[in-house]
Structure formats: C-alpha cells, structure tokens
Amino acid sequence: MNHHLTRLPLRLALGGGLATLVGLLAYRYRALDGGGALAAAGTGTLVFAAGGLSWSASMFGFFIAASTLTRLGGTRKRSLAALRREASRPRTATQVLANGGVAATLAALQILHPGDRDYTLPYLAALAAASADTWATELGVLSPSPPRSLRTGRPVPPGTSGAISPLGSLAMVAGAFFVALLAPRRLPRWPVVTAGSLGAILDSLLGAMLQARYHCPHCQCILENPQHDCTGRVRRVSGLPGMTNDLVNALATFAAALLALLLTPGQERSRRSASTGS
Ligand SMILES: [Zn+2]
C-alpha cells in the first residue's frame, strides 16, 4: 500500500502532463472548447493516476472513436434540423463531464481506496455506456429509415432523443463492444458489453420519457437544449425541468457502473485477494 502512495505524486504529474497534451490537441482540432479541454485534462489526470496506461488507453480510444464518428457523414448531419447546430460544435465541459464524470469519480475512488476493490470493470462499463450512446446517436442518424420514438412508437426526425432505429441499435452494441475490446486481457468482457448496452438503453428510455424538450416560437423548432443561436425565448413543452440530455447521459453511465459492480462481486474480490497474495 505504501508502495502505491509513494508513486501517486509521480502518477499524477505524468498523467497531468499527458492529459494536458491530449486536451490541447483536442482543443486545437476543435473536438473540445476551452472548458471541455480543461475538464478532459482533469479527467485524464485522475484516470492515469488511478489505472495507468490501461485505463488511459480505454478512455483515449473511446474519445478518438467518438470524435471521429461525430465528424462522419457531416454533410448529411448538417442537413438534419435536430443536429444542425450540434454536429460541428466542439464539446463543452458539461458534455465532457456528462460522459466522463462517473469514470473520473471511479478513478478518484480507486486512488483514495487502492486496497478496497478493483474499480476497473465499473470504470469500463461507464465508458461503454457513454460510447454506446455516442455511437448510436452518431451512426443512427445516418439510418436510411427514420427512428421511432420509444414513447409514441411513431417515426420522428433523426437525432431525436429517446428514439431508436435498427442501425442505431446495432451501433449501440458495437460502441459498448469497442470499449470492452480495450479492456485489460485479465478481465471478462461480457460485464462491460452488458452493463454498457443496458446503460445506453436506459439513456434512450429516459430520453423518451423524462428528458426536457423546449419550443422556440421564433424559429418554430423543438429543442433538447434551451441554449441555441437565436433570440427567441424558449419554453419547456415536455419532460422534467433540468432533465437535460447531459444529465440523462450522466445517469446512464452511473447506472452502467453500478450494474457492473453488481454483476461481478465474486470475481472482483477473488482476483483482488489473489493479486495481493502473490
Ligand atoms: Zn429559436
């Protein structure tokens, strides 16, 4: 245990350096805005200090894949009303923390309680849920057939929260599977895929049932985010106040992490005692 503590400052410094570099590059290539880069650097520092290169590689892989998919099919995405103002925008600190906040919290827990248990699987499950939701959204909008709302069953415009299409559902499982592939070889992959996919399904359900939607009388559009580039004054037309898409994402990653903890109690404990015994 002392061994871990003495190395912690070094891990924080090294992680801080690497994460700042990644944050600066993401800012330079407009994947993140200033606040987003800062949030990513903080998250990356904790992740490296907690899990070293293995945890960092999964987060880096998730981030690179998500950023690439966001840019994929840009022309088509720009033509879709629901996404027009979102597609090309750098991600903000709120968006980074909505997707990575639970992972960062698990990293902090691992740093503070190194001997308690191994948080690698819950950490990966949180990432897998974020990845599954991102892949489903970014690839699902390219679906030739419009998605159907989980609330009404009726076709809705591509990009609408709480709606699913066959292509989007396939992309969802693929997104969770992708993170599972980045898991250390000593760990089972099924809890990551299962918890990640179920987290993303919860994300869609919450998006359909509870997420707030706003109407702008000026541009006559339905919005998922009250802030948009227009002078119109928006009014909430459905969902719970404050239940934004970002909050829904955060809840989904939290549920996935919790599920992974519940799915693998024996596994975690026995492996931990085995590794400390050797
Ligand atoms: Zn407007």
Residues whose N, C-alpha, C, O or C-beta is under 5 A from the ligand:
A	BS01	ZN	C216 H218 C219 C230 G232
